[in-house]
Amino acid sequence: MKNKVVDILKDWKVKLNEEIETGRLFLFGSLINYGGKQFNPKKSDVDLIIEFPNGLKGPIENKNWIIVLKKH
């Protein structure tokens, strides 16, 4: 199940990058700790960090980027 969740997130990032550029994506927590052995698809959440892309120029662009990101 852990691999399926990771694959879904990889596909999601590709689709997201078709609309907006993103920086790096980081997974942490039970999904990856100890090879995902602690991940329980019925109880665990997905801990995710998405880095702002380098090309944004200031708070207005940051806000607009976040609005588009939230749609995904």
mmCIF file as Biopython writes it, N, C-alpha, C and O atoms, coordinates in Angstrom:
data_model
#
loop_
_atom_site.group_PDB
_atom_site.id
_atom_site.type_symbol
_atom_site.label_atom_id
_atom_site.label_alt_id
_atom_site.label_comp_id
_atom_site.label_asym_id
_atom_site.label_entity_id
_atom_site.label_seq_id
_atom_site.pdbx_PDB_ins_code
_atom_site.Cartn_x
_atom_site.Cartn_y
_atom_site.Cartn_z
_atom_site.occupancy
_atom_site.B_iso_or_equiv
_atom_site.auth_seq_id
_atom_site.auth_asym_id
_atom_site.pdbx_PDB_model_num
ATOM 1   N N  . MET A ? 1  ? 0.813  -1.198 0.000   1.0 0.0 1  A 1 
ATOM 2   C CA . MET A ? 1  ? 0.000  0.000  0.000   1.0 0.0 1  A 1 
ATOM 3   C C  . MET A ? 1  ? 0.861  1.268  0.000   1.0 0.0 1  A 1 
ATOM 4   O O  . MET A ? 1  ? 0.531  2.246  -0.671  1.0 0.0 1  A 1 
ATOM 5   N N  . LYS A ? 2  ? 1.960  1.247  0.753   1.0 0.0 2  A 1 
ATOM 6   C CA . LYS A ? 2  ? 2.859  2.399  0.833   1.0 0.0 2  A 1 
ATOM 7   C C  . LYS A ? 2  ? 3.350  2.792  -0.553  1.0 0.0 2  A 1 
ATOM 8   O O  . LYS A ? 2  ? 3.369  3.977  -0.888  1.0 0.0 2  A 1 
ATOM 9   N N  . ASN A ? 3  ? 3.746  1.822  -1.359  1.0 0.0 3  A 1 
ATOM 10  C CA . ASN A ? 3  ? 4.246  2.114  -2.708  1.0 0.0 3  A 1 
ATOM 11  C C  . ASN A ? 3  ? 3.164  2.726  -3.580  1.0 0.0 3  A 1 
ATOM 12  O O  . ASN A ? 3  ? 3.451  3.591  -4.408  1.0 0.0 3  A 1 
ATOM 13  N N  . LYS A ? 4  ? 1.921  2.286  -3.404  1.0 0.0 4  A 1 
ATOM 14  C CA . LYS A ? 4  ? 0.809  2.836  -4.183  1.0 0.0 4  A 1 
ATOM 15  C C  . LYS A ? 4  ? 0.597  4.311  -3.836  1.0 0.0 4  A 1 
ATOM 16  O O  . LYS A ? 4  ? 0.380  5.134  -4.725  1.0 0.0 4  A 1 
ATOM 17  N N  . VAL A ? 5  ? 0.660  4.641  -2.551  1.0 0.0 5  A 1 
ATOM 18  C CA . VAL A ? 5  ? 0.504  6.034  -2.121  1.0 0.0 5  A 1 
ATOM 19  C C  . VAL A ? 5  ? 1.628  6.894  -2.696  1.0 0.0 5  A 1 
ATOM 20  O O  . VAL A ? 5  ? 1.374  7.993  -3.189  1.0 0.0 5  A 1 
ATOM 21  N N  . VAL A ? 6  ? 2.850  6.410  -2.639  1.0 0.0 6  A 1 
ATOM 22  C CA . VAL A ? 6  ? 3.992  7.151  -3.192  1.0 0.0 6  A 1 
ATOM 23  C C  . VAL A ? 6  ? 3.816  7.342  -4.696  1.0 0.0 6  A 1 
ATOM 24  O O  . VAL A ? 6  ? 4.095  8.425  -5.211  1.0 0.0 6  A 1 
ATOM 25  N N  . ASP A ? 7  ? 3.360  6.315  -5.411  1.0 0.0 7  A 1 
ATOM 26  C CA . ASP A ? 7  ? 3.128  6.436  -6.852  1.0 0.0 7  A 1 
ATOM 27  C C  . ASP A ? 7  ? 2.047  7.474  -7.155  1.0 0.0 7  A 1 
ATOM 28  O O  . ASP A ? 7  ? 2.185  8.250  -8.100  1.0 0.0 7  A 1 
ATOM 29  N N  . ILE A ? 8  ? 0.988  7.494  -6.371  1.0 0.0 8  A 1 
ATOM 30  C CA . ILE A ? 8  ? -0.083 8.480  -6.551  1.0 0.0 8  A 1 
ATOM 31  C C  . ILE A ? 8  ? 0.462  9.888  -6.350  1.0 0.0 8  A 1 
ATOM 32  O O  . ILE A ? 8  ? 0.126  10.801 -7.105  1.0 0.0 8  A 1 
ATOM 33  N N  . LEU A ? 9  ? 1.298  10.064 -5.338  1.0 0.0 9  A 1 
ATOM 34  C CA . LEU A ? 9  ? 1.890  11.382 -5.090  1.0 0.0 9  A 1 
ATOM 35  C C  . LEU A ? 9  ? 2.824  11.802 -6.218  1.0 0.0 9  A 1 
ATOM 36  O O  . LEU A ? 9  ? 2.861  12.978 -6.578  1.0 0.0 9  A 1 
ATOM 37  N N  . LYS A ? 10 ? 3.572  10.870 -6.775  1.0 0.0 10 A 1 
ATOM 38  C CA . LYS A ? 10 ? 4.452  11.191 -7.910  1.0 0.0 10 A 1 
ATOM 39  C C  . LYS A ? 10 ? 3.626  11.638 -9.113  1.0 0.0 10 A 1 
ATOM 40  O O  . LYS A ? 10 ? 3.971  12.621 -9.768  1.0 0.0 10 A 1 
ATOM 41  N N  . ASP A ? 11 ? 2.543  10.930 -9.408  1.0 0.0 11 A 1 
ATOM 42  C CA . ASP A ? 11 ? 1.663  11.309 -10.515 1.0 0.0 11 A 1 
ATOM 43  C C  . ASP A ? 11 ? 1.032  12.680 -10.268 1.0 0.0 11 A 1 
ATOM 44  O O  . ASP A ? 11 ? 0.913  13.496 -11.181 1.0 0.0 11 A 1 
ATOM 45  N N  . TRP A ? 12 ? 0.631  12.915 -9.016  1.0 0.0 12 A 1 
ATOM 46  C CA . TRP A ? 12 ? 0.029  14.195 -8.646  1.0 0.0 12 A 1 
ATOM 47  C C  . TRP A ? 12 ? 1.013  15.332 -8.880  1.0 0.0 12 A 1 
ATOM 48  O O  . TRP A ? 12 ? 0.633  16.387 -9.388  1.0 0.0 12 A 1 
ATOM 49  N N  . LYS A ? 13 ? 2.268  15.129 -8.514  1.0 0.0 13 A 1 
ATOM 50  C CA . LYS A ? 13 ? 3.273  16.186 -8.700  1.0 0.0 13 A 1 
ATOM 51  C C  . LYS A ? 13 ? 3.498  16.480 -10.181 1.0 0.0 13 A 1 
ATOM 52  O O  . LYS A ? 13 ? 3.674  17.638 -10.559 1.0 0.0 13 A 1 
ATOM 53  N N  . VAL A ? 14 ? 3.494  15.455 -11.019 1.0 0.0 14 A 1 
ATOM 54  C CA . VAL A ? 14 ? 3.651  15.667 -12.465 1.0 0.0 14 A 1 
ATOM 55  C C  . VAL A ? 14 ? 2.490  16.505 -12.992 1.0 0.0 14 A 1 
ATOM 56  O O  . VAL A ? 14 ? 2.702  17.454 -13.747 1.0 0.0 14 A 1 
ATOM 57  N N  . LYS A ? 15 ? 1.261  16.158 -12.596 1.0 0.0 15 A 1 
ATOM 58  C CA . LYS A ? 15 ? 0.088  16.919 -13.044 1.0 0.0 15 A 1 
ATOM 59  C C  . LYS A ? 15 ? 0.107  18.340 -12.494 1.0 0.0 15 A 1 
ATOM 60  O O  . LYS A ? 15 ? -0.252 19.286 -13.196 1.0 0.0 15 A 1 
ATOM 61  N N  . LEU A ? 16 ? 0.518  18.489 -11.261 1.0 0.0 16 A 1 
ATOM 62  C CA . LEU A ? 16 ? 0.620  19.805 -10.650 1.0 0.0 16 A 1 
ATOM 63  C C  . LEU A ? 16 ? 1.616  20.667 -11.412 1.0 0.0 16 A 1 
ATOM 64  O O  . LEU A ? 16 ? 1.353  21.843 -11.662 1.0 0.0 16 A 1 
ATOM 65  N N  . ASN A ? 17 ? 2.749  20.098 -11.780 1.0 0.0 17 A 1 
ATOM 66  C CA . ASN A ? 17 ? 3.778  20.847 -12.508 1.0 0.0 17 A 1 
ATOM 67  C C  . ASN A ? 17 ? 3.349  21.223 -13.917 1.0 0.0 17 A 1 
ATOM 68  O O  . ASN A ? 17 ? 3.974  22.084 -14.536 1.0 0.0 17 A 1 
ATOM 69  N N  . GLU A ? 18 ? 2.291  20.597 -14.443 1.0 0.0 18 A 1 
ATOM 70  C CA . GLU A ? 18 ? 1.757  21.014 -15.730 1.0 0.0 18 A 1 
ATOM 71  C C  . GLU A ? 18 ? 1.040  22.360 -15.614 1.0 0.0 18 A 1 
ATOM 72  O O  . GLU A ? 18 ? 0.964  23.115 -16.583 1.0 0.0 18 A 1 
ATOM 73  N N  . GLU A ? 19 ? 0.514  22.654 -14.418 1.0 0.0 19 A 1 
ATOM 74  C CA . GLU A ? 19 ? -0.196 23.919 -14.207 1.0 0.0 19 A 1 
ATOM 75  C C  . GLU A ? 19 ? 0.672  24.976 -13.537 1.0 0.0 19 A 1 
ATOM 76  O O  . GLU A ? 19 ? 0.678  26.135 -13.952 1.0 0.0 19 A 1 
ATOM 77  N N  . ILE A ? 20 ? 1.406  24.575 -12.500 1.0 0.0 20 A 1 
ATOM 78  C CA . ILE A ? 20 ? 2.297  25.515 -11.816 1.0 0.0 20 A 1 
ATOM 79  C C  . ILE A ? 20 ? 3.614  24.812 -11.534 1.0 0.0 20 A 1 
ATOM 80  O O  . ILE A ? 20 ? 3.670  23.601 -11.323 1.0 0.0 20 A 1 
ATOM 81  N N  . GLU A ? 21 ? 4.658  25.605 -11.539 1.0 0.0 21 A 1 
ATOM 82  C CA . GLU A ? 21 ? 5.974  25.064 -11.182 1.0 0.0 21 A 1 
ATOM 83  C C  . GLU A ? 21 ? 6.013  24.860 -9.671  1.0 0.0 21 A 1 
ATOM 84  O O  . GLU A ? 21 ? 5.462  25.662 -8.917  1.0 0.0 21 A 1 
ATOM 85  N N  . THR A ? 22 ? 6.657  23.799 -9.239  1.0 0.0 22 A 1 
ATOM 86  C CA . THR A ? 22 ? 6.876  23.601 -7.820  1.0 0.0 22 A 1 
ATOM 87  C C  . THR A ? 22 ? 8.362  23.397 -7.585  1.0 0.0 22 A 1 
ATOM 88  O O  . THR A ? 22 ? 9.121  23.075 -8.499  1.0 0.0 22 A 1 
ATOM 89  N N  . GLY A ? 23 ? 8.745  23.589 -6.369  1.0 0.0 23 A 1 
ATOM 90  C CA . GLY A ? 23 ? 10.095 23.233 -5.970  1.0 0.0 23 A 1 
ATOM 91  C C  . GLY A ? 23 ? 10.106 21.748 -5.655  1.0 0.0 23 A 1 
ATOM 92  O O  . GLY A ? 23 ? 9.350  20.966 -6.232  1.0 0.0 23 A 1 
ATOM 93  N N  . ARG A ? 24 ? 10.961 21.384 -4.746  1.0 0.0 24 A 1 
ATOM 94  C CA . ARG A ? 24 ? 11.045 19.971 -4.378  1.0 0.0 24 A 1 
ATOM 95  C C  . ARG A ? 24 ? 9.871  19.575 -3.492  1.0 0.0 24 A 1 
ATOM 96  O O  . ARG A ? 24 ? 9.271  20.402 -2.806  1.0 0.0 24 A 1 
ATOM 97  N N  . LEU A ? 25 ? 9.569  18.296 -3.529  1.0 0.0 25 A 1 
ATOM 98  C CA . LEU A ? 25 ? 8.520  17.722 -2.703  1.0 0.0 25 A 1 
ATOM 99  C C  . LEU A ? 25 ? 9.178  16.762 -1.725  1.0 0.0 25 A 1 
ATOM 100 O O  . LEU A ? 25 ? 9.982  15.920 -2.128  1.0 0.0 25 A 1 
ATOM 101 N N  . PHE A ? 26 ? 8.850  16.880 -0.458  1.0 0.0 26 A 1 
ATOM 102 C CA . PHE A ? 26 ? 9.438  16.036 0.575   1.0 0.0 26 A 1 
ATOM 103 C C  . PHE A ? 26 ? 8.351  15.243 1.285   1.0 0.0 26 A 1 
ATOM 104 O O  . PHE A ? 26 ? 7.329  15.800 1.685   1.0 0.0 26 A 1 
ATOM 105 N N  . LEU A ? 27 ? 8.569  13.966 1.440   1.0 0.0 27 A 1 
ATOM 106 C CA . LEU A ? 27 ? 7.707  13.118 2.253   1.0 0.0 27 A 1 
ATOM 107 C C  . LEU A ? 27 ? 8.439  12.821 3.543   1.0 0.0 27 A 1 
ATOM 108 O O  . LEU A ? 27 ? 9.657  12.639 3.549   1.0 0.0 27 A 1 
ATOM 109 N N  . PHE A ? 28 ? 7.691  12.772 4.643   1.0 0.0 28 A 1 
ATOM 110 C CA . PHE A ? 28 ? 8.286  12.390 5.913   1.0 0.0 28 A 1 
ATOM 111 C C  . PHE A ? 28 ? 7.219  11.689 6.736   1.0 0.0 28 A 1 
ATOM 112 O O  . PHE A ? 28 ? 6.071  11.580 6.307   1.0 0.0 28 A 1 
ATOM 113 N N  . GLY A ? 29 ? 7.582  11.229 7.880   1.0 0.0 29 A 1 
ATOM 114 C CA . GLY A ? 29 ? 6.619  10.553 8.743   1.0 0.0 29 A 1 
ATOM 115 C C  . GLY A ? 29 ? 6.514  9.071  8.447   1.0 0.0 29 A 1 
ATOM 116 O O  . GLY A ? 29 ? 7.420  8.461  7.878   1.0 0.0 29 A 1 
ATOM 117 N N  . SER A ? 30 ? 5.385  8.510  8.846   1.0 0.0 30 A 1 
ATOM 118 C CA . SER A ? 30 ? 5.220  7.050  8.790   1.0 0.0 30 A 1 
ATOM 119 C C  . SER A ? 30 ? 5.289  6.485  7.376   1.0 0.0 30 A 1 
ATOM 120 O O  . SER A ? 30 ? 5.619  5.312  7.200   1.0 0.0 30 A 1 
ATOM 121 N N  . LEU A ? 31 ? 4.986  7.286  6.377   1.0 0.0 31 A 1 
ATOM 122 C CA . LEU A ? 31 ? 5.014  6.787  4.999   1.0 0.0 31 A 1 
ATOM 123 C C  . LEU A ? 31 ? 6.408  6.356  4.573   1.0 0.0 31 A 1 
ATOM 124 O O  . LEU A ? 31 ? 6.552  5.442  3.761   1.0 0.0 31 A 1 
ATOM 125 N N  . ILE A ? 32 ? 7.438  7.004  5.113   1.0 0.0 32 A 1 
ATOM 126 C CA . ILE A ? 32 ? 8.791  6.648  4.691   1.0 0.0 32 A 1 
ATOM 127 C C  . ILE A ? 32 ? 9.683  6.145  5.823   1.0 0.0 32 A 1 
ATOM 128 O O  . ILE A ? 32 ? 10.679 5.470  5.563   1.0 0.0 32 A 1 
ATOM 129 N N  . ASN A ? 33 ? 9.350  6.457  7.060   1.0 0.0 33 A 1 
ATOM 130 C CA . ASN A ? 33 ? 10.189 5.987  8.165   1.0 0.0 33 A 1 
ATOM 131 C C  . ASN A ? 33 ? 10.220 4.466  8.212   1.0 0.0 33 A 1 
ATOM 132 O O  . ASN A ? 33 ? 9.193  3.804  8.062   1.0 0.0 33 A 1 
ATOM 133 N N  . TYR A ? 34 ? 11.400 3.933  8.420   1.0 0.0 34 A 1 
ATOM 134 C CA . TYR A ? 34 ? 11.591 2.480  8.490   1.0 0.0 34 A 1 
ATOM 135 C C  . TYR A ? 34 ? 10.994 1.776  7.268   1.0 0.0 34 A 1 
ATOM 136 O O  . TYR A ? 34 ? 10.382 0.714  7.381   1.0 0.0 34 A 1 
ATOM 137 N N  . GLY A ? 35 ? 11.188 2.390  6.101   1.0 0.0 35 A 1 
ATOM 138 C CA . GLY A ? 35 ? 10.715 1.788  4.861   1.0 0.0 35 A 1 
ATOM 139 C C  . GLY A ? 35 ? 9.203  1.733  4.738   1.0 0.0 35 A 1 
ATOM 140 O O  . GLY A ? 35 ? 8.670  0.920  3.983   1.0 0.0 35 A 1 
ATOM 141 N N  . GLY A ? 36 ? 8.504  2.596  5.476   1.0 0.0 36 A 1 
ATOM 142 C CA . GLY A ? 36 ? 7.045  2.630  5.413   1.0 0.0 36 A 1 
ATOM 143 C C  . GLY A ? 36 ? 6.361  1.592  6.277   1.0 0.0 36 A 1 
ATOM 144 O O  . GLY A ? 36 ? 5.143  1.436  6.195   1.0 0.0 36 A 1 
ATOM 145 N N  . LYS A ? 37 ? 7.108  0.879  7.103   1.0 0.0 37 A 1 
ATOM 146 C CA . LYS A ? 37 ? 6.528  -0.179 7.933   1.0 0.0 37 A 1 
ATOM 147 C C  . LYS A ? 37 ? 5.509  0.359  8.941   1.0 0.0 37 A 1 
ATOM 148 O O  . LYS A ? 37 ? 4.619  -0.375 9.371   1.0 0.0 37 A 1 
ATOM 149 N N  . GLN A ? 38 ? 5.634  1.628  9.317   1.0 0.0 38 A 1 
ATOM 150 C CA . GLN A ? 38 ? 4.708  2.208  10.288  1.0 0.0 38 A 1 
ATOM 151 C C  . GLN A ? 38 ? 3.449  2.772  9.629   1.0 0.0 38 A 1 
ATOM 152 O O  . GLN A ? 38 ? 2.506  3.143  10.328  1.0 0.0 38 A 1 
ATOM 153 N N  . PHE A ? 39 ? 3.420  2.840  8.302   1.0 0.0 39 A 1 
ATOM 154 C CA . PHE A ? 39 ? 2.279  3.441  7.602   1.0 0.0 39 A 1 
ATOM 155 C C  . PHE A ? 39 ? 1.083  2.500  7.630   1.0 0.0 39 A 1 
ATOM 156 O O  . PHE A ? 39 ? 1.192  1.327  7.272   1.0 0.0 39 A 1 
ATOM 157 N N  . ASN A ? 40 ? -0.051 3.025  8.057   1.0 0.0 40 A 1 
ATOM 158 C CA . ASN A ? 40 ? -1.313 2.288  8.072   1.0 0.0 40 A 1 
ATOM 159 C C  . ASN A ? 40 ? -2.309 3.105  7.248   1.0 0.0 40 A 1 
ATOM 160 O O  . ASN A ? 40 ? -2.691 4.197  7.668   1.0 0.0 40 A 1 
ATOM 161 N N  . PRO A ? 41 ? -2.741 2.599  6.076   1.0 0.0 41 A 1 
ATOM 162 C CA . PRO A ? 41 ? -3.595 3.394  5.193   1.0 0.0 41 A 1 
ATOM 163 C C  . PRO A ? 41 ? -4.935 3.783  5.821   1.0 0.0 41 A 1 
ATOM 164 O O  . PRO A ? 41 ? -5.578 4.724  5.357   1.0 0.0 41 A 1 
ATOM 165 N N  . LYS A ? 42 ? -5.360 3.083  6.858   1.0 0.0 42 A 1 
ATOM 166 C CA . LYS A ? 42 ? -6.629 3.426  7.502   1.0 0.0 42 A 1 
ATOM 167 C C  . LYS A ? 42 ? -6.464 4.439  8.635   1.0 0.0 42 A 1 
ATOM 168 O O  . LYS A ? 42 ? -7.436 5.066  9.054   1.0 0.0 42 A 1 
ATOM 169 N N  . LYS A ? 43 ? -5.227 4.599  9.132   1.0 0.0 43 A 1 
ATOM 170 C CA . LYS A ? 43 ? -5.014 5.480  10.281  1.0 0.0 43 A 1 
ATOM 171 C C  . LYS A ? 43 ? -3.992 6.577  10.044  1.0 0.0 43 A 1 
ATOM 172 O O  . LYS A ? 43 ? -4.047 7.620  10.696  1.0 0.0 43 A 1 
ATOM 173 N N  . SER A ? 44 ? -3.069 6.364  9.131   1.0 0.0 44 A 1 
ATOM 174 C CA . SER A ? 44 ? -1.958 7.304  8.947   1.0 0.0 44 A 1 
ATOM 175 C C  . SER A ? 44 ? -2.346 8.442  8.009   1.0 0.0 44 A 1 
ATOM 176 O O  . SER A ? 44 ? -3.169 8.279  7.108   1.0 0.0 44 A 1 
ATOM 177 N N  . ASP A ? 45 ? -1.734 9.591  8.244   1.0 0.0 45 A 1 
ATOM 178 C CA . ASP A ? 45 ? -1.849 10.684 7.298   1.0 0.0 45 A 1 
ATOM 179 C C  . ASP A ? 45 ? -0.596 10.694 6.422   1.0 0.0 45 A 1 
ATOM 180 O O  . ASP A ? 45 ? 0.323  9.902  6.629   1.0 0.0 45 A 1 
ATOM 181 N N  . VAL A ? 46 ? -0.570 11.589 5.453   1.0 0.0 46 A 1 
ATOM 182 C CA . VAL A ? 46 ? 0.596  11.742 4.590   1.0 0.0 46 A 1 
ATOM 183 C C  . VAL A ? 46 ? 1.234  13.077 4.931   1.0 0.0 46 A 1 
ATOM 184 O O  . VAL A ? 46 ? 0.619  14.132 4.774   1.0 0.0 46 A 1 
ATOM 185 N N  . ASP A ? 47 ? 2.468  13.019 5.397   1.0 0.0 47 A 1 
ATOM 186 C CA . ASP A ? 47 ? 3.201  14.221 5.755   1.0 0.0 47 A 1 
ATOM 187 C C  . ASP A ? 47 ? 3.998  14.676 4.538   1.0 0.0 47 A 1 
ATOM 188 O O  . ASP A ? 47 ? 4.829  13.936 4.010   1.0 0.0 47 A 1 
ATOM 189 N N  . LEU A ? 48 ? 3.732  15.900 4.105   1.0 0.0 48 A 1 
ATOM 190 C CA . LEU A ? 48 ? 4.239  16.374 2.827   1.0 0.0 48 A 1 
ATOM 191 C C  . LEU A ? 48 ? 4.670  17.829 2.950   1.0 0.0 48 A 1 
ATOM 192 O O  . LEU A ? 48 ? 3.969  18.646 3.548   1.0 0.0 48 A 1 
ATOM 193 N N  . ILE A ? 49 ? 5.821  18.143 2.384   1.0 0.0 49 A 1 
ATOM 194 C CA . ILE A ? 49 ? 6.287  19.527 2.264   1.0 0.0 49 A 1 
ATOM 195 C C  . ILE A ? 49 ? 6.487  19.809 0.783   1.0 0.0 49 A 1 
ATOM 196 O O  . ILE A ? 49 ? 7.109  19.020 0.072   1.0 0.0 49 A 1 
ATOM 197 N N  . ILE A ? 50 ? 5.961  20.931 0.324   1.0 0.0 50 A 1 
ATOM 198 C CA . ILE A ? 50 ? 6.172  21.363 -1.056  1.0 0.0 50 A 1 
ATOM 199 C C  . ILE A ? 50 ? 6.932  22.684 -1.005  1.0 0.0 50 A 1 
ATOM 200 O O  . ILE A ? 50 ? 6.486  23.651 -0.389  1.0 0.0 50 A 1 
ATOM 201 N N  . GLU A ? 51 ? 8.057  22.704 -1.646  1.0 0.0 51 A 1 
ATOM 202 C CA . GLU A ? 51 ? 8.920  23.883 -1.650  1.0 0.0 51 A 1 
ATOM 203 C C  . GLU A ? 51 ? 8.428  24.897 -2.693  1.0 0.0 51 A 1 
ATOM 204 O O  . GLU A ? 51 ? 8.038  24.521 -3.799  1.0 0.0 51 A 1 
ATOM 205 N N  . PHE A ? 52 ? 8.452  26.174 -2.331  1.0 0.0 52 A 1 
ATOM 206 C CA . PHE A ? 52 ? 8.145  27.211 -3.308  1.0 0.0 52 A 1 
ATOM 207 C C  . PHE A ? 52 ? 9.151  27.139 -4.452  1.0 0.0 52 A 1 
ATOM 208 O O  . PHE A ? 52 ? 10.324 26.846 -4.217  1.0 0.0 52 A 1 
ATOM 209 N N  . PRO A ? 53 ? 8.717  27.402 -5.687  1.0 0.0 53 A 1 
ATOM 210 C CA . PRO A ? 53 ? 9.680  27.454 -6.790  1.0 0.0 53 A 1 
ATOM 211 C C  . PRO A ? 53 ? 10.558 28.699 -6.655  1.0 0.0 53 A 1 
ATOM 212 O O  . PRO A ? 53 ? 10.167 29.673 -6.012  1.0 0.0 53 A 1 
ATOM 213 N N  . ASN A ? 54 ? 11.723 28.662 -7.253  1.0 0.0 54 A 1 
ATOM 214 C CA . ASN A ? 54 ? 12.685 29.769 -7.146  1.0 0.0 54 A 1 
ATOM 215 C C  . ASN A ? 54 ? 12.233 31.041 -7.859  1.0 0.0 54 A 1 
ATOM 216 O O  . ASN A ? 54 ? 12.644 32.136 -7.474  1.0 0.0 54 A 1 
ATOM 217 N N  . GLY A ? 55 ? 11.403 30.920 -8.883  1.0 0.0 55 A 1 
ATOM 218 C CA . GLY A ? 55 ? 11.093 32.076 -9.725  1.0 0.0 55 A 1 
ATOM 219 C C  . GLY A ? 55 ? 10.056 33.038 -9.184  1.0 0.0 55 A 1 
ATOM 220 O O  . GLY A ? 55 ? 9.808  34.064 -9.817  1.0 0.0 55 A 1 
ATOM 221 N N  . LEU A ? 56 ? 9.435  32.762 -8.043  1.0 0.0 56 A 1 
ATOM 222 C CA . LEU A ? 56 ? 8.409  33.667 -7.530  1.0 0.0 56 A 1 
ATOM 223 C C  . LEU A ? 56 ? 9.048  34.947 -7.019  1.0 0.0 56 A 1 
ATOM 224 O O  . LEU A ? 56 ? 10.108 34.931 -6.393  1.0 0.0 56 A 1 
ATOM 225 N N  . LYS A ? 57 ? 8.368  36.065 -7.304  1.0 0.0 57 A 1 
ATOM 226 C CA . LYS A ? 57 ? 8.939  37.378 -6.974  1.0 0.0 57 A 1 
ATOM 227 C C  . LYS A ? 57 ? 8.043  38.112 -5.984  1.0 0.0 57 A 1 
ATOM 228 O O  . LYS A ? 57 ? 7.320  39.036 -6.357  1.0 0.0 57 A 1 
ATOM 229 N N  . GLY A ? 58 ? 8.094  37.706 -4.752  1.0 0.0 58 A 1 
ATOM 230 C CA . GLY A ? 58 ? 7.407  38.468 -3.725  1.0 0.0 58 A 1 
ATOM 231 C C  . GLY A ? 58 ? 6.119  37.853 -3.222  1.0 0.0 58 A 1 
ATOM 232 O O  . GLY A ? 58 ? 5.682  36.808 -3.703  1.0 0.0 58 A 1 
ATOM 233 N N  . PRO A ? 59 ? 5.520  38.513 -2.249  1.0 0.0 59 A 1 
ATOM 234 C CA . PRO A ? 59 ? 4.369  37.943 -1.554  1.0 0.0 59 A 1 
ATOM 235 C C  . PRO A ? 59 ? 3.116  37.774 -2.410  1.0 0.0 59 A 1 
ATOM 236 O O  . PRO A ? 59 ? 2.345  36.841 -2.187  1.0 0.0 59 A 1 
ATOM 237 N N  . ILE A ? 60 ? 2.901  38.647 -3.372  1.0 0.0 60 A 1 
ATOM 238 C CA . ILE A ? 60 ? 1.708  38.516 -4.226  1.0 0.0 60 A 1 
ATOM 239 C C  . ILE A ? 60 ? 1.811  37.258 -5.086  1.0 0.0 60 A 1 
ATOM 240 O O  . ILE A ? 60 ? 0.843  36.504 -5.192  1.0 0.0 60 A 1 
ATOM 241 N N  . GLU A ? 61 ? 2.960  37.023 -5.695  1.0 0.0 61 A 1 
ATOM 242 C CA . GLU A ? 61 ? 3.149  35.805 -6.487  1.0 0.0 61 A 1 
ATOM 243 C C  . GLU A ? 61 ? 3.089  34.573 -5.597  1.0 0.0 61 A 1 
ATOM 244 O O  . GLU A ? 61 ? 2.544  33.544 -5.996  1.0 0.0 61 A 1 
ATOM 245 N N  . ASN A ? 62 ? 3.642  34.669 -4.401  1.0 0.0 62 A 1 
ATOM 246 C CA . ASN A ? 62 ? 3.551  33.546 -3.455  1.0 0.0 62 A 1 
ATOM 247 C C  . ASN A ? 62 ? 2.091  33.216 -3.152  1.0 0.0 62 A 1 
ATOM 248 O O  . ASN A ? 62 ? 1.694  32.051 -3.178  1.0 0.0 62 A 1 
ATOM 249 N N  . LYS A ? 63 ? 1.301  34.239 -2.866  1.0 0.0 63 A 1 
ATOM 250 C CA . LYS A ? 63 ? -0.120 34.041 -2.553  1.0 0.0 63 A 1 
ATOM 251 C C  . LYS A ? 63 ? -0.857 33.413 -3.739  1.0 0.0 63 A 1 
ATOM 252 O O  . LYS A ? 63 ? -1.632 32.474 -3.561  1.0 0.0 63 A 1 
ATOM 253 N N  . ASN A ? 64 ? -0.619 33.926 -4.940  1.0 0.0 64 A 1 
ATOM 254 C CA . ASN A ? 64 ? -1.289 33.386 -6.130  1.0 0.0 64 A 1 
ATOM 255 C C  . ASN A ? 64 ? -0.883 31.939 -6.380  1.0 0.0 64 A 1 
ATOM 256 O O  . ASN A ? 64 ? -1.705 31.126 -6.802  1.0 0.0 64 A 1 
ATOM 257 N N  . TRP A ? 65 ? 0.371  31.620 -6.123  1.0 0.0 65 A 1 
ATOM 258 C CA . TRP A ? 65 ? 0.857  30.243 -6.283  1.0 0.0 65 A 1 
ATOM 259 C C  . TRP A ? 65 ? 0.145  29.326 -5.306  1.0 0.0 65 A 1 
ATOM 260 O O  . TRP A ? 65 ? -0.269 28.226 -5.673  1.0 0.0 65 A 1 
ATOM 261 N N  . ILE A ? 66 ? 0.000  29.773 -4.058  1.0 0.0 66 A 1 
ATOM 262 C CA . ILE A ? 66 ? -0.667 28.962 -3.039  1.0 0.0 66 A 1 
ATOM 263 C C  . ILE A ? 66 ? -2.143 28.745 -3.393  1.0 0.0 66 A 1 
ATOM 264 O O  . ILE A ? 66 ? -2.679 27.661 -3.166  1.0 0.0 66 A 1 
ATOM 265 N N  . ILE A ? 67 ? -2.796 29.765 -3.946  1.0 0.0 67 A 1 
ATOM 266 C CA . ILE A ? 67 ? -4.210 29.618 -4.352  1.0 0.0 67 A 1 
ATOM 267 C C  . ILE A ? 67 ? -4.355 28.516 -5.396  1.0 0.0 67 A 1 
ATOM 268 O O  . ILE A ? 67 ? -5.262 27.688 -5.304  1.0 0.0 67 A 1 
ATOM 269 N N  . VAL A ? 68 ? -3.464 28.502 -6.389  1.0 0.0 68 A 1 
ATOM 270 C CA . VAL A ? 68 ? -3.518 27.449 -7.413  1.0 0.0 68 A 1 
ATOM 271 C C  . VAL A ? 68 ? -3.185 26.083 -6.783  1.0 0.0 68 A 1 
ATOM 272 O O  . VAL A ? 68 ? -3.836 25.081 -7.079  1.0 0.0 68 A 1 
ATOM 273 N N  . LEU A ? 69 ? -2.181 26.058 -5.927  1.0 0.0 69 A 1 
ATOM 274 C CA . LEU A ? 69 ? -1.801 24.801 -5.261  1.0 0.0 69 A 1 
ATOM 275 C C  . LEU A ? 69 ? -2.977 24.220 -4.474  1.0 0.0 69 A 1 
ATOM 276 O O  . LEU A ? 69 ? -3.216 23.013 -4.517  1.0 0.0 69 A 1 
ATOM 277 N N  . LYS A ? 70 ? -3.705 25.070 -3.760  1.0 0.0 70 A 1 
ATOM 278 C CA . LYS A ? 70 ? -4.827 24.603 -2.950  1.0 0.0 70 A 1 
ATOM 279 C C  . LYS A ? 70 ? -5.908 23.913 -3.788  1.0 0.0 70 A 1 
ATOM 280 O O  . LYS A ? 70 ? -6.619 23.046 -3.280  1.0 0.0 70 A 1 
ATOM 281 N N  . LYS A ? 71 ? -6.039 24.288 -5.060  1.0 0.0 71 A 1 
ATOM 282 C CA . LYS A ? 71 ? -7.027 23.641 -5.940  1.0 0.0 71 A 1 
ATOM 283 C C  . LYS A ? 71 ? -6.697 22.188 -6.207  1.0 0.0 71 A 1 
ATOM 284 O O  . LYS A ? 71 ? -7.567 21.399 -6.576  1.0 0.0 71 A 1 
ATOM 285 N N  . HIS A ? 72 ? -5.433 21.841 -6.018  1.0 0.0 72 A 1 
ATOM 286 C CA . HIS A ? 72 ? -4.980 20.486 -6.289  1.0 0.0 72 A 1 
ATOM 287 C C  . HIS A ? 72 ? -5.012 19.652 -5.042  1.0 0.0 72 A 1 
ATOM 288 O O  . HIS A ? 72 ? -4.662 18.472 -5.078  1.0 0.0 72 A 1 
#
